[in-house]
């Protein structure tokens, strides 16, 4: 939710890191955002679960990647 809400507001995600302890938004807002970005019309709970697990996995890998870190500088901005 933290990434998707910032993405929707067109904020810079290059310097954002997910903080599990940070609570943002309501359950209703989270579900609405997941439904919007899931890519399926009227998805099942299983499809939403798969989407969130896949997105979480990819974002976790991205945060740990040297090529996606702010240390790389302007060469890979927005990568």
Beta strands, then each sheet from edge to edge (+ up, - down):
end
